[in-house]
């Protein structure tokens, strides 16, 4: 009998139904989803319009390769450019965040012919060869993942950029808000200095927006708060609301040529239908505005409860760091209050709910958190 390769610690819960911000397990127990499967559920589970778009597409054609015209790709690119504020950037589609970062790094190297990459402490960019080499976690970097060309600078340290980014650097890759690293937000000063240094040296600035992008912070991309432009922007997670899709937005400074980048499944009909549906819902239901409003509401509520060491994030990307390990707190939220949350490291609760999260759901979480933090303080 075959078994799954045991690489995931799994809760003994099997969601079998989902709607909006809720999940139901095989026993009919209802859970509030405040994690969205690692920030993937952007517009809510099983949104009627999303389901309709995918069902309609499935009955028409589900796949053909990029050797033929796929009009849905053009529709996705146009709508993404308009909603994100990057109408003059070109879109390359792939299947995941790791692939998006792989292609971003490859494109940067093709562009300037360089090999050195700068990343930052506590970064996470994926598990494929190029992406994991730029990830600050030696435990997931295998011997075959060559990373001698990557240097890691201190996150949010402006002074380190002066010596760390030279005219030998191919690309600098950074998350506008580090997700796995603990919901650490880039300061405006840091991103603006980074942009200037890349301009001075000819290094390509890659903004990894896989987790912190797609409206989660109240702007389409989190780095837009700092007023900078990126050369390449990587995306995935919330892009398809559960359907695997990723992509990079590419500055006009880059020149395309046949065979430069490629993918079999990237930009397939079903993926694009999912991507278009997400953008339509985000626009029509003002979900970026909702993310900002409900995010602010949660921040104020968490501040009033107190008891934490540090509160970080923007919009509906929130990290609550405590001076104790949060495993028990997370388990109580899950098993007693029936709420899915995430963690970053041992001491930080991570919230990544749907951008459509309502005030009632926010109040439910705040009530549960207040109870458990009060108990922990005794």
VOGU-3710 file (C-alpha; in Angstrom, 3 decimals, decimal comma):
1> xxxxxxxxxx> 0,000/0,000/0,000  1,312/3,438/-0,951  1,586/6,204/1,627  2,209/9,929/1,423  5,760/11,144/1,972  5,579/12,425/5,553  6,818/16,023/5,342  3,833/17,928/6,783  2,706/18,095/10,438  -1,047/17,614/9,988
11> xxxxxxxxxx> -3,988/18,462/12,226  -6,570/15,696/12,448  -9,175/17,892/10,747  -10,451/17,406/7,210  -12,334/20,348/5,727  -14,919/19,035/3,269  -16,928/22,195/2,594  -16,163/25,910/2,528  -18,015/29,173/1,990  -16,809/32,728/2,455
21> xxxxxxxxxx> -14,628/32,823/5,575  -15,804/29,474/6,944  -14,872/25,804/6,682  -16,773/22,659/7,737  -15,053/19,393/8,584  -16,200/15,832/7,939  -18,179/15,894/11,189  -20,056/19,076/10,310  -18,053/21,261/12,697  -17,816/24,874/11,511
31> xxxxxxxxxx> -14,511/26,795/11,630  -13,665/30,447/11,037  -10,811/30,631/8,527  -8,362/33,385/9,458  -5,452/31,902/7,536  -6,757/31,145/4,047  -4,393/28,228/3,505  -1,270/30,453/3,672  -2,884/33,632/2,228  -4,278/31,814/-0,802
41> xxxxxxxxxx> -8,004/32,459/-0,291  -8,255/36,084/-1,359  -11,936/36,568/-2,244  -13,505/33,947/0,033  -14,111/30,238/-0,325  -16,408/29,134/-3,157  -17,456/32,638/-4,179  -20,449/32,163/-6,540  -18,915/34,216/-9,356  -15,593/32,376/-9,025
51> xxxxxxxxxx> -17,341/28,996/-9,125  -19,415/30,092/-12,125  -16,365/31,270/-14,072  -14,401/28,075/-13,471  -17,388/25,817/-14,175  -18,158/27,628/-17,409  -14,527/27,389/-18,499  -14,301/23,713/-17,573  -17,255/22,977/-19,872  -15,595/24,902/-22,719
61> xxxxxxxxxx> -11,865/24,045/-22,706  -9,654/23,434/-19,682  -6,186/23,341/-21,238  -4,041/23,868/-24,244  -0,407/24,905/-24,404  1,093/28,330/-25,006  1,611/27,447/-28,671  -1,865/28,799/-29,434  -3,721/32,024/-28,734  -5,384/32,131/-25,305
71> xxxxxxxxxx> -7,471/35,309/-25,084  -8,015/34,827/-21,351  -4,314/35,562/-20,824  -4,696/38,966/-22,460  -7,822/39,677/-20,399  -6,003/38,742/-17,206  -2,988/40,889/-18,103  -5,163/43,902/-18,929  -7,259/43,674/-15,768  -4,233/43,009/-13,571
81> xxxxxxxxxx> -2,358/45,983/-15,004  -5,325/48,277/-14,490  -6,173/47,219/-10,922  -2,551/47,062/-9,737  -1,517/50,383/-11,274  1,008/48,811/-13,654  -0,687/49,012/-17,073  2,618/49,346/-18,940  4,219/46,260/-17,366  4,110/42,916/-19,189
91> xxxxxxxxxx> 2,866/39,687/-17,595  4,497/36,263/-17,673  2,334/33,508/-16,222  3,472/30,402/-14,348  2,073/28,138/-11,627  3,416/29,120/-8,201  5,300/31,681/-6,167  8,539/29,727/-6,298  8,286/29,576/-10,097  7,545/33,283/-10,225
101> xxxxxxxxxx> 10,717/34,053/-8,266  12,744/31,591/-10,356  11,686/33,365/-13,538  12,277/36,784/-11,995  15,850/35,875/-11,077  16,485/34,274/-14,462  15,107/37,289/-16,336  17,259/39,650/-14,272  20,376/37,623/-15,106  19,513/37,495/-18,801
111> xxxxxxxxxx> 19,067/41,279/-18,723  22,387/42,350/-17,194  24,501/39,214/-17,581  25,387/39,093/-13,885  25,168/36,273/-11,356  25,286/37,712/-7,824  22,044/37,973/-5,858  21,312/39,921/-2,688  18,609/38,742/-0,310  17,859/39,518/3,337
121> xxxxxxxxxx> 17,786/37,880/6,735  14,567/35,986/7,567  13,600/35,920/3,871  11,543/33,186/2,224  11,245/33,036/-1,567  10,344/29,412/-2,297  11,774/25,897/-2,363  12,975/25,521/-5,963  16,687/25,829/-6,754  17,094/29,556/-7,394
131> xxxxxxxxxx> 14,382/30,663/-4,983  15,568/28,522/-2,074  19,140/29,694/-2,587  17,867/33,209/-1,822  15,916/31,981/1,227  17,427/32,504/4,670  16,810/29,006/6,018  19,753/26,590/5,662  17,612/23,636/6,777  15,684/23,640/3,475
141> xxxxxxxxxx> 18,689/24,313/1,210  19,929/20,967/-0,131  23,565/20,422/-1,207  22,445/20,521/-4,840  20,956/24,011/-4,376  24,013/26,101/-5,240  23,899/29,356/-3,283  27,456/30,692/-3,218  26,316/33,558/-5,439  23,806/34,805/-2,818
151> xxxxxxxxxx> 24,592/37,165/0,048  22,180/38,000/2,870  22,042/41,539/4,236  20,286/42,580/7,460  16,593/43,249/6,823  15,583/46,934/7,097  19,217/48,016/7,556  19,789/50,972/5,223  23,507/51,288/5,984  24,230/47,714/4,881
161> xxxxxxxxxx> 23,005/48,478/1,356  25,926/50,801/0,613  28,574/48,073/0,747  26,294/45,109/0,088  24,963/46,174/-3,325  27,686/46,772/-5,915  27,830/46,897/-9,699  28,495/43,139/-9,637  25,021/42,399/-8,253  22,521/40,953/-10,712
171> xxxxxxxxxx> 19,380/41,272/-8,599  18,088/42,212/-5,193  15,040/40,239/-4,063  12,960/41,304/-1,081  9,477/40,805/0,336  7,593/44,046/1,008  6,362/42,292/4,138  8,127/39,101/5,170  5,528/36,379/5,704  7,292/33,227/6,895
181> xxxxxxxxxx> 9,933/35,437/8,530  7,404/36,900/10,966  5,289/39,616/9,252  8,219/42,048/9,182  7,343/45,209/7,248  9,894/46,991/5,062  10,268/50,593/6,153  9,760/53,350/3,590  13,338/54,499/4,169  14,695/51,005/3,500
191> xxxxxxxxxx> 12,773/50,444/0,248  13,555/53,927/-1,057  17,265/53,449/-0,316  17,111/50,038/-1,972  15,578/51,536/-5,103  18,272/54,232/-5,270  21,076/51,714/-4,806  19,724/49,442/-7,537  19,508/52,426/-9,889  23,109/53,361/-9,102
201> xxxxxxxxxx> 24,518/49,871/-9,696  22,243/48,511/-12,417  20,964/45,748/-10,149  17,409/44,581/-10,795  14,946/45,145/-7,950  12,606/42,166/-7,550  9,705/42,728/-5,168  8,487/39,358/-3,955  4,757/39,991/-3,513  3,736/36,335/-3,445
211> xxxxxxxxxx> 2,217/36,574/0,037  2,021/40,318/0,719  0,558/41,270/-2,672  -2,817/41,055/-4,349  -4,598/43,637/-2,209  -3,896/42,026/1,150  -2,447/45,195/2,680  -5,000/47,670/1,353  -2,892/48,523/-1,693  -2,401/46,047/-4,510
221> xxxxxxxxxx> 1,267/45,570/-3,608  2,602/46,353/-0,142  5,665/48,199/-1,462  3,370/50,797/-3,065  3,037/52,397/0,385  6,686/53,450/0,010  6,180/55,169/-3,343  8,761/53,123/-5,239  8,678/51,228/-8,511  9,896/47,642/-8,858
231> xxxxxxxxxx> 11,646/46,213/-11,912  9,978/42,815/-11,525  7,067/41,893/-9,246  6,388/38,264/-8,388  2,879/37,053/-7,490  0,960/33,873/-6,676  -1,088/32,757/-3,619  -4,158/35,066/-3,696  -3,941/35,340/-7,480  -6,154/32,294/-8,096
241> xxxxxxxxxx> -8,084/31,935/-4,807  -6,977/28,310/-4,584  -6,312/27,487/-8,230  -2,535/27,198/-8,827  -1,354/30,278/-10,693  1,632/32,593/-10,417  3,235/35,303/-12,461  5,659/38,167/-12,764  4,956/41,723/-13,839  7,892/42,961/-15,904
251> xxxxxxxxxx> 9,088/46,539/-16,397  9,201/47,950/-19,948  13,015/48,052/-19,638  13,135/44,287/-20,370  13,103/42,952/-23,921  11,260/39,717/-24,689  12,462/37,090/-27,152  11,137/33,680/-28,145  12,233/30,974/-25,742  13,550/33,398/-23,104
261> xxxxxxxxxx> 11,036/32,050/-20,553  8,628/29,159/-20,856  6,089/26,941/-19,127  3,709/24,112/-20,004  0,886/24,707/-17,553  1,374/28,415/-16,837  -1,454/30,585/-18,156  -3,763/27,668/-18,933  -7,453/28,320/-19,509  -8,658/27,290/-16,050
271> xxxxxxxxxx> -5,920/29,220/-14,271  -6,710/32,363/-16,231  -10,450/31,975/-15,606  -9,678/31,804/-11,890  -7,359/34,807/-12,132  -9,882/36,928/-14,020  -12,629/36,001/-11,558  -10,461/37,061/-8,610  -9,700/40,455/-10,152  -13,354/41,053/-11,054
281> xxxxxxxxxx> -14,467/40,242/-7,512  -11,730/42,362/-5,946  -12,763/45,343/-8,059  -16,545/44,944/-7,876  -16,641/44,269/-4,124  -13,952/46,823/-3,156  -11,930/44,167/-1,367  -8,728/46,193/-1,098  -10,664/48,875/0,753  -12,221/46,192/2,942
291> xxxxxxxxxx> -8,803/44,728/3,715  -7,615/48,139/4,899  -10,765/48,813/6,946  -11,052/45,425/8,656  -7,278/45,268/9,075  -7,316/48,577/10,949  -10,231/47,325/13,027  -8,314/44,189/13,993  -5,156/46,144/14,792  -7,056/48,459/17,157
301> xxxxxxxxxx> -8,809/45,524/18,802  -5,554/43,621/19,313  -3,914/46,751/20,725  -6,756/47,115/23,238  -6,377/43,497/24,341  -2,622/43,937/24,744  -0,403/41,283/26,267  1,784/40,977/23,176  5,443/41,828/22,632  5,004/43,362/19,163
311> xxxxxxxxxx> 2,180/43,834/16,651  3,231/43,967/12,999  1,738/44,059/9,524  -0,646/45,956/7,291  -4,249/45,381/6,302  -5,130/41,710/6,581  -1,547/40,541/6,960  -1,011/40,576/10,710  1,627/39,146/13,026  1,143/39,140/16,811
321> xxxxxxxxxx> 4,386/38,300/18,594  4,294/37,210/22,239  7,062/36,582/24,753  5,956/32,952/24,976  5,608/30,090/22,500  2,216/30,356/20,772  1,632/26,667/20,045  -0,866/26,284/22,872  -2,611/29,552/22,000  -2,977/28,488/18,389
331> xxxxxxxxxx> -4,325/25,094/19,440  -6,875/26,684/21,767  -8,037/29,003/19,000  -8,381/26,005/16,686  -9,825/23,300/18,913  -11,810/25,329/21,460  -12,843/28,386/19,433  -12,839/26,654/16,028  -10,606/29,220/14,318  -7,782/28,563/11,879
341> xxxxxxxxxx> -4,740/30,810/12,337  -1,106/30,452/11,372  2,264/30,960/12,999  5,618/32,437/12,049  8,366/30,923/14,126  7,621/29,875/17,692  6,237/33,108/19,109  4,118/34,786/16,442  0,471/34,212/15,516  -0,062/34,947/11,813
351> xxxxxxxxxx> -3,405/36,126/10,394  -3,981/35,933/6,613  -7,766/35,799/6,124  -9,820/36,413/3,021  -9,906/40,049/1,919  -13,693/39,777/2,274  -13,497/39,149/6,037  -16,336/40,932/7,833  -16,465/42,881/11,078  -18,505/40,139/12,754
361> xxxxxxxxxx> -15,765/37,605/12,048  -13,136/40,060/13,291  -15,107/40,466/16,545  -15,293/36,697/16,966  -11,529/36,463/16,785  -10,954/39,403/19,116  -13,302/37,913/21,698  -11,504/34,558/21,561  -8,067/36,174/21,680  -9,019/38,329/24,660
371> xxxxxxxx> -10,170/35,284/26,584  -7,076/33,215/25,870  -4,549/36,027/26,420  -6,234/36,798/29,754  -5,891/33,153/30,772  -2,246/33,066/29,655  -1,498/36,151/31,756  -2,728/34,494/34,986
//
